[in-house]
Amino acid sequence: MQADRKKILILGGTVLQIPFIEKVKSMGHYVITCDNKPDNPGHKIADEYYNVSITDKEAVFYLAKKLNADAVVNYSLEAGVQAAAYAQEKLGKPTSPYESVKILSNKKLFREFLKKHGFRTPGFITCHNKAEACTKISTLHFPVVVKPTDLWGSRGVTMVNTKNELDNALEYAFANSRGADIIIEEFVEADGAPIEGNGFAVDGKLTTHAWADVYSDLKADNPITPVCFCYPSDKPQSQLKKLDETLQRLLTLLDMKTNAYNIEARIDKQGNIYLMEVAPRNGGNTSHDILSFLTGKDIQKAILLAALGEDCSFMDDTTCTKYWMGYVVHSNVEGIYKNLWIEAEFKKNNLQRYIPLIEEGSKVETYSGTNCTIGALLASFNTREEMMTVVQDTSRKFRPSVWLRSCSHGCE
């Protein structure tokens, strides 16, 4: 192997990892992929594949050590965050501290850390079973949100307005949790749209980042699950500056190094900042692409260079000259997927990228979390008004066609 050609172990091989795998290979490196799903399409374009679960940090570490990998990289996937940091740390490679990454990727540890260090945080309880939850729930004010502690993407998440609705929400959260814990937290009412951000920090300093206003589909099974991300945020600059400062204080306390982030936040009517999630990874769907489009900076290259300990100083902030929308294509009916209809004018003038995540003929579930995603769509606009007109009724510009199960002849 050439001296400048590195062995890069990439965790996962889904369709969302393919652009990163191709990027790393285009930079002249040798790509090895691993997960416990041999049929994932990314493995076909890698140089090697190993059937090793990306949630098993010890197995990932031993594989990287055995292969003499130069870097272990998690791109986009939530499941591989801890294993990548653990393996890099054990191998003496550049990484943010594993214990800090663990805190950021577990809702219980994250909430406890925020509370300990004086950040705004909703009232919350954690529990191992339904009985414990029913005992502790009296300390909280409804509405509350019930979540697994170890998942992102709104999977297993339910908003509960009364105690009578709690039982089903607990069942759903425990059924989806990888571990044994769930968290119940008081719902934070945002003043306007909640905020999501994608960012990159160099040597612990937040440099490249972009904030979006987030919208949900109120007709979906889970009406608090985000589906639409509009960049840049329309929030006052004073509030966004305060959000930047709050996030930077967190990264400094955790001694985070050079890292990508996907952030969810809310600002209440009093202007208080609530960090809902700070995931130590680039976002899924199209959000990692949006950061590159907005800033003109190559986020894929930066993520690789960070894992290799190379210079990422090119990741500095720039001004957004367009408006961007990331959209999670989904269905509110069960059925069989046919295709995605896209209006010709929208396709020509606005559509930048569409990533299908399922194939024609696949089963479609009603949307309750990112595991029910049909595809990820990215569009650009010249004005905010143009973008918001589409957001108010996306079905006029694009919509999935689904064969309903109840119709034996197939219908939409």
C-alpha positions in Angstrom: 0.0 0.0 0.0 1.3 3.5 -0.9 2.7 5.4 2.0 0.1 8.1 1.8 -2.8 5.7 1.3 -4.6 5.1 4.6 -6.7 2.2 5.8 -10.1 3.8 6.8 -12.6 1.7 8.7 -16.1 3.2 8.1 -18.9 2.1 10.4 -22.0 1.1 8.4 -22.8 0.7 4.7 -26.3 2.1 4.2 -27.2 4.2 1.2 -26.5 7.3 3.3 -22.9 6.1 3.8 -22.3 5.6 0.1 -21.3 9.3 -0.7 -18.8 9.2 2.2 -17.3 5.9 1.1 -17.0 7.2 -2.4 -15.4 10.4 -1.1 -12.8 8.6 0.9 -11.9 6.3 -2.0 -11.7 9.3 -4.3 -9.1 10.7 -1.9 -6.9 7.7 -2.6 -7.6 5.7 0.6 -8.4 2.0 1.2 -11.9 1.6 2.6 -13.1 -1.1 4.9 -16.7 -1.2 6.1 -18.4 -3.1 8.9 -21.9 -3.7 10.3 -24.1 -6.7 10.9 -26.1 -6.2 7.6 -24.1 -7.7 4.8 -26.6 -6.7 2.2 -26.2 -3.0 2.8 -25.2 -1.4 -0.6 -22.2 0.5 0.7 -20.3 -2.7 1.3 -20.3 -3.4 -2.5 -18.1 -0.4 -3.2 -15.8 -0.8 -0.2 -12.5 -2.6 -0.6 -13.3 -4.9 2.3 -16.3 -5.7 4.5 -16.6 -7.4 7.9 -19.7 -8.6 9.6 -19.2 -6.7 12.9 -22.0 -4.8 14.7 -21.3 -1.1 15.0 -22.9 -1.0 18.4 -20.3 -3.4 19.8 -17.5 -1.0 20.7 -15.1 -3.8 21.8 -15.6 -5.7 18.5 -15.1 -2.6 16.5 -11.9 -1.8 18.4 -10.5 -5.3 17.9 -11.3 -5.3 14.2 -9.6 -1.9 13.8 -6.6 -3.2 15.7 -6.4 -6.4 13.7 -6.6 -4.5 10.4 -4.1 -1.9 11.6 -6.6 0.8 10.6 -5.4 4.4 10.4 -8.8 5.7 11.4 -12.3 4.5 12.5 -15.0 6.8 11.2 -18.7 7.0 11.9 -20.5 9.0 9.3 -24.1 10.1 9.9 -25.3 6.9 11.8 -26.2 7.4 15.4 -25.5 3.7 16.2 -21.8 3.9 15.6 -21.0 7.1 17.5 -19.7 5.5 20.7 -17.9 2.7 19.0 -15.9 5.0 16.8 -14.8 7.2 19.7 -14.0 4.2 21.8 -11.9 2.5 19.1 -10.1 5.7 18.2 -9.3 6.4 21.9 -8.1 2.9 22.6 -5.9 3.0 19.5 -4.4 6.3 20.5 -6.0 8.0 17.5 -7.5 11.6 17.4 -10.9 11.8 18.9 -13.1 13.6 21.3 -13.1 11.9 24.7 -15.1 8.6 24.7 -16.7 9.5 28.0 -17.9 12.8 26.7 -19.2 11.2 23.5 -21.0 8.7 25.7 -22.7 11.6 27.6 -23.8 13.3 24.4 -25.2 10.1 22.9 -27.3 9.0 25.9 -30.3 11.2 26.9 -30.2 10.3 30.6 -26.5 11.2 30.9 -26.9 14.3 28.8 -29.8 15.6 30.9 -27.9 14.9 34.1 -24.8 16.7 32.8 -26.8 19.8 31.7 -28.6 20.0 35.1 -25.3 19.6 37.0 -23.7 22.4 35.1 -26.5 24.9 35.2 -27.9 24.7 31.7 -31.6 25.1 31.1 -33.3 21.7 31.0 -36.9 20.5 31.3 -38.0 18.6 34.3 -37.2 14.9 33.7 -37.2 11.4 35.3 -35.6 8.2 34.1 -36.9 4.7 34.8 -36.2 1.0 34.1 -39.8 -0.2 34.0 -43.4 0.9 33.8 -44.0 0.7 37.6 -41.1 3.0 38.3 -42.4 5.4 35.7 -45.9 5.5 37.2 -44.4 6.2 40.7 -42.2 9.0 39.6 -44.5 10.7 37.1 -46.2 12.8 39.8 -43.0 15.0 39.9 -43.6 16.2 36.4 -46.1 18.5 34.7 -48.0 17.4 31.6 -47.6 17.4 28.7 -44.5 15.2 28.7 -42.4 13.4 26.1 -41.5 9.8 26.6 -38.3 8.6 24.9 -35.8 5.8 24.9 -32.5 7.1 26.4 -30.3 5.5 23.6 -32.0 6.4 20.3 -32.3 9.4 18.1 -34.5 10.2 15.1 -37.7 10.3 17.2 -37.9 6.5 17.3 -39.9 5.3 20.3 -40.9 8.9 21.1 -44.4 9.9 22.1 -45.9 13.1 23.4 -48.3 12.5 26.3 -50.9 15.0 27.4 -52.5 13.1 30.3 -51.6 10.3 32.6 -54.2 8.1 30.9 -52.1 8.1 27.8 -48.9 7.1 29.6 -49.2 3.3 29.5 -49.1 3.0 25.7 -46.2 5.5 25.4 -44.2 3.5 28.0 -44.8 0.3 26.0 -43.6 2.0 22.8 -40.5 3.5 24.3 -39.4 0.3 26.1 -40.0 -1.7 22.9 -37.7 0.5 20.9 -34.9 1.0 23.5 -31.7 -0.8 22.9 -31.0 -0.8 26.7 -33.2 -0.8 29.7 -33.8 2.9 30.4 -36.3 5.4 29.2 -36.6 9.1 30.0 -39.7 11.2 30.5 -39.3 14.9 30.3 -41.6 17.9 30.4 -42.5 19.3 27.0 -40.7 22.6 26.2 -43.0 24.9 24.3 -41.0 26.8 21.7 -41.6 30.4 20.8 -42.2 29.7 17.1 -40.4 26.9 15.3 -37.9 24.7 17.2 -34.3 24.8 15.9 -32.0 22.2 14.4 -28.4 22.8 13.6 -25.5 21.1 11.9 -22.0 22.2 12.8 -18.3 21.4 13.0 -15.9 22.3 15.7 -12.1 22.5 15.2 -10.1 21.9 18.4 -13.2 22.3 20.5 -14.2 25.6 18.9 -17.5 25.7 17.0 -16.6 27.1 13.6 -18.8 26.0 10.7 -22.5 25.8 11.6 -26.0 26.6 10.3 -29.3 26.8 12.2 -32.6 25.8 10.7 -36.3 26.3 11.7 -37.9 22.9 12.0 -41.5 22.0 11.1 -43.4 18.8 11.8 -46.2 17.1 9.9 -49.2 17.6 12.2 -51.1 14.9 10.3 -48.4 12.3 11.0 -48.7 9.5 13.6 -46.1 11.3 15.6 -46.8 15.0 15.1 -43.7 16.2 17.0 -41.3 14.3 14.7 -39.5 16.9 12.5 -39.8 16.4 8.7 -38.9 19.8 7.3 -35.7 21.9 8.0 -35.5 25.4 6.6 -32.1 27.2 6.5 -31.1 29.7 7.6 -33.3 30.2 10.7 -35.5 33.2 10.8 -34.8 33.7 14.6 -33.4 37.0 15.8 -29.6 37.1 15.6 -29.4 37.9 19.3 -31.1 34.6 20.1 -28.9 32.7 17.7 -25.8 34.3 19.2 -27.0 33.2 22.7 -27.6 29.7 21.3 -24.0 29.6 19.9 -22.6 30.7 23.3 -24.6 28.0 25.1 -23.5 25.3 22.8 -19.9 26.4 23.0 -19.9 26.3 26.8 -21.1 22.7 26.6 -18.4 21.6 24.2 -15.8 23.3 26.3 -17.0 21.6 29.5 -16.9 18.2 27.8 -13.4 18.9 26.3 -14.6 18.0 22.9 -12.1 18.2 20.1 -12.5 18.3 16.3 -16.0 16.9 15.6 -19.2 17.2 13.6 -22.5 17.8 15.4 -26.2 17.6 14.8 -28.1 19.8 17.3 -31.7 20.2 18.4 -32.7 23.2 20.5 -35.7 25.2 21.6 -36.1 28.8 22.6 -39.1 29.5 24.9 -41.2 32.7 25.1 -38.9 34.1 27.8 -35.8 33.6 25.5 -34.4 30.7 27.5 -32.2 28.3 25.5 -32.9 24.6 25.8 -30.4 22.2 24.2 -32.6 19.2 23.5 -29.9 17.0 21.8 -26.3 17.6 20.8 -25.4 14.5 18.8 -21.6 14.1 18.2 -22.0 13.3 14.5 -23.1 14.9 11.3 -26.9 14.7 10.7 -28.6 12.0 8.7 -30.9 12.3 5.7 -29.7 15.4 3.7 -28.6 17.6 6.7 -24.9 16.8 6.2 -25.3 17.9 2.5 -27.0 21.1 3.5 -24.1 22.2 5.7 -21.7 21.8 2.7 -24.1 23.5 0.4 -24.7 26.4 2.8 -21.1 27.0 3.7 -19.2 25.8 0.7 -17.1 23.7 3.0 -16.5 20.0 2.4 -17.9 18.3 5.5 -17.1 14.8 4.3 -13.4 15.7 3.9 -13.4 17.4 7.3 -14.8 14.3 9.1 -12.2 12.1 7.6 -9.3 14.5 8.3 -10.5 14.9 11.9 -10.2 11.1 12.4 -6.7 11.2 10.9 -5.6 14.1 13.0 -5.0 16.3 10.0 -5.7 20.0 9.5 -9.3 21.1 9.4 -8.8 24.8 9.7 -10.6 25.3 6.3 -13.8 24.7 8.2 -14.7 28.3 9.1 -18.1 29.9 8.8 -19.4 31.6 5.7 -22.5 33.6 4.8 -25.5 31.7 3.3 -26.5 33.2 0.0 -29.5 31.0 -0.7 -32.3 29.4 1.2 -32.3 25.6 1.7 -34.9 23.1 2.6 -34.2 19.5 3.8 -37.3 17.3 3.7 -37.9 13.8 5.1 -40.2 12.2 2.5 -42.8 10.1 4.3 -46.3 8.7 4.1 -49.3 9.1 6.4 -50.9 5.9 5.1 -49.7 2.3 5.1 -49.2 0.6 1.8 -46.7 -0.4 -0.9 -44.4 2.3 -2.3 -44.7 3.1 -6.0 -42.6 6.2 -6.6 -42.0 9.9 -5.8 -43.9 12.4 -8.0 -42.0 15.7 -8.4 -43.4 18.6 -10.3 -41.4 19.4 -13.4 -40.8 23.1 -12.6 -39.7 22.3 -9.0 -37.4 19.6 -10.3 -35.8 22.0 -12.7 -35.5 25.1 -10.5 -35.3 24.0 -6.9 -34.4 20.3 -6.5 -30.8 19.7 -5.6 -30.8 16.1 -4.5 -33.1 13.3 -3.8 -31.9 10.2 -2.0 -34.4 7.3 -2.1 -34.1 5.1 1.0 -36.6 2.4 -0.1 -37.2 0.7 -3.4 -40.4 0.5 -5.5 -42.6 -2.3 -4.0 -41.3 -1.8 -0.5 -43.6 -1.8 2.5 -44.5 1.7 3.7 -45.4 2.5 7.3 -47.1 5.6 8.6 -44.6 8.1 9.7 -43.6 7.9 13.4 -39.8 8.4 13.2 -36.9 8.4 10.9 -37.0 4.6 10.6 -40.2 5.2 8.5 -38.5 7.5 6.0 -39.1 7.0 2.3 -36.4 9.3 1.1 -34.4 12.5 1.8 -34.9 15.6 -0.4 -32.9 18.8 -0.6 -34.0 21.9 -2.4 -32.8 25.5 -2.7 -34.7 28.8 -3.2 -33.8 32.4 -4.0 -36.0 33.9 -1.3 -37.4 32.8 2.1 -40.9 33.6 0.8 -40.5 31.2 -2.0 -39.3 28.5 0.3 -42.1 29.0 2.9 -44.8 28.8 0.2 -43.5 25.3 -0.6 -43.3 24.3 3.1 -46.9 25.3 3.6 -48.0 22.6 1.1 -45.3 20.4 -0.1 -47.7 18.0 -1.9 -48.1 20.6 -4.7 -44.4 20.1 -5.5 -43.7 16.5 -4.6 -45.4 13.6 -2.9 -45.0 9.8 -2.7 -47.4 7.5 -4.4 -48.4 4.6 -2.3 -50.6 1.6 -3.1 -53.0 1.3 -0.3 -53.3 -2.1 1.4 -57.0 -1.9 1.6 -57.4 -1.6 -2.2 -56.9 -4.9 -3.9 -56.6 -3.3 -7.3 -54.0 -0.7 -6.2 -54.9 3.0 -5.7 -53.4 6.2 -4.4 
